[in-house]
Amino acid sequence: MTSNVGGIDRILRIVAGLLLIALAITNVVGMWGYIVGGIVLATGVFRFCGAYTLFGLNTCPLKAAKEEPAK
């Protein structure tokens, strides 16, 4: 697995995942909060998003710099 989630995207995913899990713990949202929050948190921690791979997206600057051809 190569990284395809960049810095700001990673931070937003971690915060959103923790927020969803906290909302699920406090019964503000249902069981889906644990599931979606866990997935979002995992994609931020591991810096890999399967949906990004399917759609050909990449927000990781290191990966994008490596793919550019040398001039």
Beta strands, then each sheet from edge to edge (+ up, - down):
end
